[in-house]
Amino acid sequence: MKYNYVIFDFDGTLSDTYPCFADAFVDTCRLYGVDCDYKKAYDLLKISVGNAILSFDFGASYREVDKHFHAFHEERAVT
């Protein structure tokens, strides 16, 4: 049997990036004046980033919030 694709779930298998994601999401919420603690952020992000963003009224576009979230995550991931 020949396989053309391999699916691999990196996160949680080799590395647990959720703490970094949760911290970045809390920072994003803080930037927009949205109240969200680490546990809530972590739980929402376990579903998806989109789910977490859409769970709050940031008063800004999804794209803008997502951009800030990923910038905060990139800062944290590099350090």
N, CA, C and O atoms as CSV, one atom per row, in Angstrom:
chain,resi,resn,atom,element,x,y,z
A,1,MET,N,N,0.846,-1.175,0.000
A,1,MET,CA,C,0.000,0.000,0.000
A,1,MET,C,C,0.894,1.242,0.000
A,1,MET,O,O,1.838,1.334,0.785
A,2,LYS,N,N,0.594,2.186,-0.876
A,2,LYS,CA,C,1.354,3.424,-0.982
A,2,LYS,C,C,0.557,4.558,-0.338
A,2,LYS,O,O,-0.643,4.699,-0.574
A,3,TYR,N,N,1.238,5.362,0.475
A,3,TYR,CA,C,0.604,6.514,1.107
A,3,TYR,C,C,1.081,7.792,0.425
A,3,TYR,O,O,2.271,7.963,0.161
A,4,ASN,N,N,0.147,8.674,0.148
A,4,ASN,CA,C,0.494,9.947,-0.470
A,4,ASN,C,C,0.614,11.086,0.539
A,4,ASN,O,O,1.262,12.098,0.271
A,5,TYR,N,N,-0.013,10.915,1.692
A,5,TYR,CA,C,-0.026,11.989,2.687
A,5,TYR,C,C,0.187,11.414,4.078
A,5,TYR,O,O,-0.143,10.262,4.359
A,6,VAL,N,N,0.741,12.243,4.928
A,6,VAL,CA,C,0.896,11.899,6.332
A,6,VAL,C,C,0.303,13.039,7.141
A,6,VAL,O,O,0.613,14.206,6.901
A,7,ILE,N,N,-0.539,12.705,8.089
A,7,ILE,CA,C,-1.106,13.711,8.987
A,7,ILE,C,C,-0.426,13.541,10.334
A,7,ILE,O,O,-0.390,12.447,10.897
A,8,PHE,N,N,0.108,14.636,10.837
A,8,PHE,CA,C,0.822,14.577,12.103
A,8,PHE,C,C,0.391,15.744,12.967
A,8,PHE,O,O,0.409,16.892,12.524
A,9,ASP,N,N,0.007,15.456,14.185
A,9,ASP,CA,C,-0.408,16.490,15.132
A,9,ASP,C,C,0.785,16.834,16.010
A,9,ASP,O,O,1.054,16.152,16.999
A,10,PHE,N,N,1.495,17.887,15.649
A,10,PHE,CA,C,2.694,18.297,16.365
A,10,PHE,C,C,2.383,18.734,17.791
A,10,PHE,O,O,3.030,18.296,18.743
A,11,ASP,N,N,1.384,19.600,17.927
A,11,ASP,CA,C,1.080,20.187,19.230
A,11,ASP,C,C,0.472,19.148,20.156
A,11,ASP,O,O,-0.511,18.486,19.823
A,12,GLY,N,N,1.070,19.028,21.301
A,12,GLY,CA,C,0.616,18.056,22.277
A,12,GLY,C,C,1.345,16.735,22.147
A,12,GLY,O,O,1.322,15.923,23.071
A,13,THR,N,N,1.987,16.507,21.022
A,13,THR,CA,C,2.740,15.276,20.821
A,13,THR,C,C,4.225,15.536,21.097
A,13,THR,O,O,4.832,14.878,21.942
A,14,LEU,N,N,4.790,16.485,20.390
A,14,LEU,CA,C,6.200,16.836,20.596
A,14,LEU,C,C,6.379,18.103,21.428
A,14,LEU,O,O,7.403,18.287,22.086
A,15,SER,N,N,5.398,18.949,21.393
A,15,SER,CA,C,5.492,20.235,22.075
A,15,SER,C,C,4.109,20.671,22.525
A,15,SER,O,O,3.115,20.399,21.851
A,16,ASP,N,N,4.046,21.344,23.660
A,16,ASP,CA,C,2.769,21.874,24.134
A,16,ASP,C,C,2.809,23.390,23.994
A,16,ASP,O,O,3.345,24.089,24.853
A,17,THR,N,N,2.240,23.887,22.911
A,17,THR,CA,C,2.265,25.328,22.649
A,17,THR,C,C,1.055,26.061,23.226
A,17,THR,O,O,0.989,27.289,23.158
A,18,TYR,N,N,0.108,25.331,23.788
A,18,TYR,CA,C,-1.097,25.991,24.306
A,18,TYR,C,C,-0.809,27.033,25.389
A,18,TYR,O,O,-1.457,28.080,25.382
A,19,PRO,N,N,0.124,26.807,26.320
A,19,PRO,CA,C,0.403,27.864,27.300
A,19,PRO,C,C,0.847,29.179,26.643
A,19,PRO,O,O,0.438,30.260,27.067
A,20,CYS,N,N,1.678,29.075,25.616
A,20,CYS,CA,C,2.127,30.266,24.893
A,20,CYS,C,C,0.958,30.933,24.171
A,20,CYS,O,O,0.828,32.157,24.190
A,21,PHE,N,N,0.111,30.126,23.538
A,21,PHE,CA,C,-1.076,30.651,22.866
A,21,PHE,C,C,-2.001,31.343,23.867
A,21,PHE,O,O,-2.514,32.429,23.597
A,22,ALA,N,N,-2.213,30.713,25.020
A,22,ALA,CA,C,-3.112,31.286,26.026
A,22,ALA,C,C,-2.584,32.618,26.539
A,22,ALA,O,O,-3.345,33.574,26.688
A,23,ASP,N,N,-1.287,32.685,26.810
A,23,ASP,CA,C,-0.690,33.955,27.253
A,23,ASP,C,C,-0.862,35.034,26.188
A,23,ASP,O,O,-1.190,36.176,26.508
A,24,ALA,N,N,-0.644,34.679,24.937
A,24,ALA,CA,C,-0.795,35.643,23.840
A,24,ALA,C,C,-2.249,36.104,23.712
A,24,ALA,O,O,-2.514,37.270,23.423
A,25,PHE,N,N,-3.180,35.187,23.928
A,25,PHE,CA,C,-4.589,35.568,23.834
A,25,PHE,C,C,-4.987,36.486,24.981
A,25,PHE,O,O,-5.741,37.438,24.777
A,26,VAL,N,N,-4.492,36.215,26.177
A,26,VAL,CA,C,-4.764,37.100,27.318
A,26,VAL,C,C,-4.204,38.490,27.037
A,26,VAL,O,O,-4.860,39.489,27.333
A,27,ASP,N,N,-3.007,38.569,26.471
A,27,ASP,CA,C,-2.421,39.865,26.101
A,27,ASP,C,C,-3.286,40.578,25.064
A,27,ASP,O,O,-3.477,41.792,25.138
A,28,THR,N,N,-3.804,39.828,24.105
A,28,THR,CA,C,-4.670,40.414,23.079
A,28,THR,C,C,-5.937,40.955,23.716
A,28,THR,O,O,-6.371,42.061,23.394
A,29,CYS,N,N,-6.525,40.195,24.606
A,29,CYS,CA,C,-7.737,40.663,25.299
A,29,CYS,C,C,-7.446,41.934,26.082
A,29,CYS,O,O,-8.221,42.889,26.041
A,30,ARG,N,N,-6.332,41.938,26.789
A,30,ARG,CA,C,-5.940,43.115,27.568
A,30,ARG,C,C,-5.807,44.342,26.665
A,30,ARG,O,O,-6.236,45.435,27.035
A,31,LEU,N,N,-5.216,44.164,25.488
A,31,LEU,CA,C,-5.040,45.254,24.527
A,31,LEU,C,C,-6.375,45.895,24.167
A,31,LEU,O,O,-6.462,47.111,23.996
A,32,TYR,N,N,-7.417,45.067,24.054
A,32,TYR,CA,C,-8.742,45.552,23.659
A,32,TYR,C,C,-9.659,45.820,24.855
A,32,TYR,O,O,-10.833,46.142,24.668
A,33,GLY,N,N,-9.150,45.694,26.062
A,33,GLY,CA,C,-9.968,45.941,27.244
A,33,GLY,C,C,-11.003,44.856,27.496
A,33,GLY,O,O,-12.038,45.107,28.113
A,34,VAL,N,N,-10.719,43.642,27.014
A,34,VAL,CA,C,-11.627,42.509,27.183
A,34,VAL,C,C,-11.142,41.670,28.369
A,34,VAL,O,O,-9.955,41.359,28.469
A,35,ASP,N,N,-12.053,41.309,29.254
A,35,ASP,CA,C,-11.719,40.534,30.439
A,35,ASP,C,C,-11.695,39.045,30.104
A,35,ASP,O,O,-12.731,38.456,29.796
A,36,CYS,N,N,-10.515,38.444,30.164
A,36,CYS,CA,C,-10.379,37.011,29.905
A,36,CYS,C,C,-9.170,36.505,30.673
A,36,CYS,O,O,-8.059,37.001,30.487
A,37,ASP,N,N,-9.383,35.523,31.533
A,37,ASP,CA,C,-8.263,34.970,32.285
A,37,ASP,C,C,-7.592,33.826,31.503
A,37,ASP,O,O,-8.084,33.379,30.467
A,38,TYR,N,N,-6.472,33.384,32.034
A,38,TYR,CA,C,-5.662,32.361,31.366
A,38,TYR,C,C,-6.450,31.071,31.129
A,38,TYR,O,O,-6.413,30.519,30.030
A,39,LYS,N,N,-7.159,30.590,32.146
A,39,LYS,CA,C,-7.903,29.322,32.021
A,39,LYS,C,C,-8.962,29.401,30.935
A,39,LYS,O,O,-9.108,28.477,30.134
A,40,LYS,N,N,-9.703,30.510,30.907
A,40,LYS,CA,C,-10.747,30.693,29.882
A,40,LYS,C,C,-10.094,30.714,28.494
A,40,LYS,O,O,-10.575,30.061,27.568
A,41,ALA,N,N,-8.994,31.470,28.356
A,41,ALA,CA,C,-8.285,31.544,27.076
A,41,ALA,C,C,-7.812,30.154,26.651
A,41,ALA,O,O,-7.993,29.759,25.500
A,42,TYR,N,N,-7.219,29.429,27.564
A,42,TYR,CA,C,-6.704,28.088,27.278
A,42,TYR,C,C,-7.821,27.173,26.784
A,42,TYR,O,O,-7.671,26.482,25.776
A,43,ASP,N,N,-8.939,27.176,27.503
A,43,ASP,CA,C,-10.068,26.308,27.132
A,43,ASP,C,C,-10.634,26.666,25.761
A,43,ASP,O,O,-10.943,25.776,24.969
A,44,LEU,N,N,-10.773,27.949,25.476
A,44,LEU,CA,C,-11.305,28.380,24.183
A,44,LEU,C,C,-10.344,28.037,23.046
A,44,LEU,O,O,-10.772,27.625,21.968
A,45,LEU,N,N,-9.065,28.205,23.287
A,45,LEU,CA,C,-8.061,27.926,22.259
A,45,LEU,C,C,-7.918,26.434,21.974
A,45,LEU,O,O,-7.474,26.059,20.889
A,46,LYS,N,N,-8.283,25.574,22.926
A,46,LYS,CA,C,-8.245,24.131,22.686
A,46,LYS,C,C,-9.220,23.757,21.572
A,46,LYS,O,O,-9.040,22.739,20.903
A,47,ILE,N,N,-10.255,24.579,21.372
A,47,ILE,CA,C,-11.190,24.357,20.267
A,47,ILE,C,C,-10.579,24.939,18.997
A,47,ILE,O,O,-10.388,24.226,18.012
A,48,SER,N,N,-10.272,26.236,19.022
A,48,SER,CA,C,-9.585,26.881,17.903
A,48,SER,C,C,-9.343,28.347,18.228
A,48,SER,O,O,-9.990,28.913,19.109
A,49,VAL,N,N,-8.415,28.951,17.517
A,49,VAL,CA,C,-8.157,30.385,17.663
A,49,VAL,C,C,-9.405,31.164,17.249
A,49,VAL,O,O,-9.809,32.113,17.922
A,50,GLY,N,N,-10.004,30.754,16.144
A,50,GLY,CA,C,-11.216,31.422,15.675
A,50,GLY,C,C,-12.313,31.394,16.712
A,50,GLY,O,O,-12.998,32.394,16.926
A,51,ASN,N,N,-12.485,30.253,17.360
A,51,ASN,CA,C,-13.490,30.133,18.409
A,51,ASN,C,C,-13.213,31.122,19.535
A,51,ASN,O,O,-14.127,31.783,20.028
A,52,ALA,N,N,-11.958,31.220,19.937
A,52,ALA,CA,C,-11.593,32.127,21.017
A,52,ALA,C,C,-11.888,33.577,20.636
A,52,ALA,O,O,-12.470,34.318,21.428
A,53,ILE,N,N,-11.499,33.979,19.453
A,53,ILE,CA,C,-11.729,35.364,19.012
A,53,ILE,C,C,-13.214,35.671,18.913
A,53,ILE,O,O,-13.662,36.736,19.338
A,54,LEU,N,N,-13.974,34.743,18.353
A,54,LEU,CA,C,-15.405,34.984,18.168
A,54,LEU,C,C,-16.202,34.900,19.467
A,54,LEU,O,O,-17.388,35.227,19.481
A,55,SER,N,N,-15.572,34.470,20.552
A,55,SER,CA,C,-16.260,34.361,21.844
A,55,SER,C,C,-16.379,35.688,22.572
A,55,SER,O,O,-17.062,35.778,23.592
A,56,PHE,N,N,-15.722,36.717,22.059
A,56,PHE,CA,C,-15.736,38.026,22.719
A,56,PHE,C,C,-16.054,39.135,21.726
A,56,PHE,O,O,-15.871,38.986,20.518
A,57,ASP,N,N,-16.532,40.241,22.261
A,57,ASP,CA,C,-16.751,41.437,21.441
A,57,ASP,C,C,-15.535,42.340,21.631
A,57,ASP,O,O,-15.425,43.059,22.625
A,58,PHE,N,N,-14.637,42.290,20.674
A,58,PHE,CA,C,-13.413,43.085,20.756
A,58,PHE,C,C,-13.613,44.510,20.243
A,58,PHE,O,O,-12.761,45.373,20.455
A,59,GLY,N,N,-14.720,44.754,19.579
A,59,GLY,CA,C,-14.947,46.080,19.012
A,59,GLY,C,C,-14.037,46.349,17.827
A,59,GLY,O,O,-13.785,47.502,17.478
A,60,ALA,N,N,-13.549,45.293,17.218
A,60,ALA,CA,C,-12.653,45.400,16.062
A,60,ALA,C,C,-12.920,44.202,15.163
A,60,ALA,O,O,-13.590,43.248,15.558
A,61,SER,N,N,-12.395,44.265,13.962
A,61,SER,CA,C,-12.606,43.164,13.022
A,61,SER,C,C,-11.851,41.913,13.478
A,61,SER,O,O,-10.848,41.984,14.188
A,62,TYR,N,N,-12.365,40.791,13.050
A,62,TYR,CA,C,-11.713,39.506,13.338
A,62,TYR,C,C,-10.272,39.549,12.857
A,62,TYR,O,O,-9.355,39.133,13.566
A,63,ARG,N,N,-10.085,40.050,11.661
A,63,ARG,CA,C,-8.751,40.087,11.049
A,63,ARG,C,C,-7.764,40.902,11.902
A,63,ARG,O,O,-6.614,40.503,12.088
A,64,GLU,N,N,-8.231,42.043,12.412
A,64,GLU,CA,C,-7.371,42.896,13.239
A,64,GLU,C,C,-6.992,42.194,14.544
A,64,GLU,O,O,-5.827,42.202,14.942
A,65,VAL,N,N,-7.970,41.593,15.201
A,65,VAL,CA,C,-7.706,40.894,16.461
A,65,VAL,C,C,-6.762,39.719,16.219
A,65,VAL,O,O,-5.822,39.506,16.985
A,66,ASP,N,N,-7.011,38.967,15.168
A,66,ASP,CA,C,-6.171,37.826,14.817
A,66,ASP,C,C,-4.732,38.264,14.561
A,66,ASP,O,O,-3.786,37.586,14.960
A,67,LYS,N,N,-4.580,39.386,13.902
A,67,LYS,CA,C,-3.243,39.921,13.606
A,67,LYS,C,C,-2.495,40.235,14.907
A,67,LYS,O,O,-1.321,39.893,15.051
A,68,HIS,N,N,-3.184,40.890,15.855
A,68,HIS,CA,C,-2.547,41.199,17.136
A,68,HIS,C,C,-2.239,39.928,17.925
A,68,HIS,O,O,-1.171,39.808,18.526
A,69,PHE,N,N,-3.172,38.986,17.921
A,69,PHE,CA,C,-2.955,37.725,18.626
A,69,PHE,C,C,-1.699,37.028,18.101
A,69,PHE,O,O,-0.853,36.595,18.883
A,70,HIS,N,N,-1.583,36.923,16.784
A,70,HIS,CA,C,-0.427,36.228,16.217
A,70,HIS,C,C,0.878,36.999,16.441
A,70,HIS,O,O,1.941,36.391,16.566
A,71,ALA,N,N,0.804,38.326,16.493
A,71,ALA,CA,C,2.006,39.111,16.802
A,71,ALA,C,C,2.454,38.837,18.242
A,71,ALA,O,O,3.644,38.653,18.499
A,72,PHE,N,N,1.498,38.812,19.180
A,72,PHE,CA,C,1.837,38.499,20.578
A,72,PHE,C,C,2.384,37.072,20.685
A,72,PHE,O,O,3.343,36.819,21.414
A,73,HIS,N,N,1.765,36.152,19.956
A,73,HIS,CA,C,2.235,34.766,20.013
A,73,HIS,C,C,3.652,34.648,19.446
A,73,HIS,O,O,4.497,33.955,20.013
A,74,GLU,N,N,3.902,35.316,18.348
A,74,GLU,CA,C,5.239,35.264,17.748
A,74,GLU,C,C,6.292,35.830,18.687
A,74,GLU,O,O,7.388,35.280,18.795
A,75,GLU,N,N,5.965,36.936,19.375
A,75,GLU,CA,C,6.903,37.511,20.355
A,75,GLU,C,C,7.249,36.498,21.432
A,75,GLU,O,O,8.414,36.331,21.794
A,76,ARG,N,N,6.229,35.827,21.937
A,76,ARG,CA,C,6.431,34.863,23.018
A,76,ARG,C,C,7.130,33.599,22.541
A,76,ARG,O,O,7.957,33.038,23.261
A,77,ALA,N,N,6.813,33.152,21.354
A,77,ALA,CA,C,7.366,31.899,20.838
A,77,ALA,C,C,8.857,32.010,20.568
A,77,ALA,O,O,9.582,31.019,20.658
A,78,VAL,N,N,9.310,33.192,20.242
A,78,VAL,CA,C,10.714,33.397,19.900
A,78,VAL,C,C,11.570,33.511,21.152
A,78,VAL,O,O,12.749,33.160,21.133
A,79,THR,N,N,10.989,33.998,22.232
A,79,THR,CA,C,11.778,34.199,23.453
A,79,THR,C,C,11.860,32.979,24.311
A,79,THR,O,O,12.492,33.007,25.366
